[in-house]
Amino acid sequence: MNAPVDQQEITGTADRAMICTADHRASSAGLAILRAGGSAADAAVAANAVLAVVAPQCCGMGGDLFALVHALERDGPGPPAALNASGRAGSGADAAALRAEGRRRMPVRHDVRSVTVPGCVDGWLALHARYGRMPLAEVLESAVLHAERGFTATPGLVAACRDAAGGDGLAWPTRPGEQVKRPGIGRALRAVAAAGRAGFYEGEFGAGLLRIGRGLFAPSDLAEPAAEWQRPLGVRAFGHDVWTAPPNSPGHVLLAALAIAAGLDLPTPADPGWAHLLAESVLAATGEPADPGTPLRPGRIEALRAAIDPARHERRRGTIASGDATCVCAVDDRGTAVSLQQSNGNGLGSLLFEPATGINLQNRGTGFTLAPGAPAEYGPRRRPPHTLVPVLATGPDGTFRAVAGCTGGGLQPQIVLQVLVRLLTGAAPEDALAAPRWRLAGGLGPFETSQAGAPIRLDLQAGAPDAWARRLPGYGHLVRAATEDDEFGEAQLIAASPGGGLRGDGPCPFALPRAPSPDPPRSRFRRCG
């Protein structure tokens, strides 16, 4: 991540509990919940709700949510629980109608057909119902106060709002530091606290979504909860079990790449061969079908690994998805750990807003294809392919090892792969996150389509080992030095320390010490955006 010196990730340690988010206001809200005796799920929901208010360019109530939860006390030994709270297309979704207009791809912005039913609120409610300890109204209180009393606009929010100016009738900030109020969001949050999902999907927001859709959505689409608990996908790699969400999350790409890489003779990260072999592992995994079983079968992994040339890159063209998201990692004093990913799709999403509440609507429908008969063809009640990848690692005995996640759309599997390989081979969390990264780039999609099918390129983040830039072209890679504007994912990580306790790193880690202190933690913070 190319952050200025005063905005680098900060390391935190804790004996009891910890939360890490992309904004100090969200981390503070989560920490307050942990201090009050709330669970990691309570804290994650509280933090995500604050982010939904103050950072709509990263996430929001009009977006989707995925999560992993490791709760030995609640669920007993075994794999973590995976939550899929991604919404479906409306009952009126019609790919043939879009093709008849001459479209070859899904619309991206300013078109309600890119909008799917938001799953975020259903996700919050599912997490709270299964793992919450505190009343929902208390969990959402900080977010309500930020919405109703106002908050300070960040540069990222101001930049994102330039895209929305004039299109929604709302008063968006025009300069950093400006005070912003979102009373409609406050009403929506209060409605959720008072009436659950009915207060949102059947209330003011739901009625507005039906009007905007003009027949795309039916009341029955909003009546069916989007959130469902699933069995996660997992793989044994580098002496640990690594877990993530099944499709429509692309987590299978991360796990396949991790399994491939674990069987390779990896040099040290300073060696260009390390970057080459991990990049080839991602490329091999990316072409695998989004099937919960097929990508992780040992025979298939071995075949993909055997096809990798340790000295030569296989030139290919492809599509690397872009997008925006936020991640919340939390661990509580009973050992429950949560990795929560939440997103609108691309920035503010579709740039369409439910007018009563001002909630911006996601554009996850852009992940669909218009190819007739394709598995991901746009159609009624279908979930689109996603980019969110929550990650959780456990030891062979099922004990908690780490929760992680990052932003960056389709970059998430490759960014998390680099962080995990470093962590699981001995690096400290802060070193695993701070180390410069590579990224596969070229064809962008699904939210950027102008370069789809372009040659795959290896971009190197500033500070990468000199040997990478010098020698990777010799492996056959197209190599480019990244600029400060290039996205390398904003990653977060909380790991169990070998001697006990927790160690976390990311933009804003807040820790709960053994003896709670009345004083807020002091640190430098990098706000989302």
Disulfide bonds with the S-S distance in Angstrom:
Cys58-Cys528 2.10
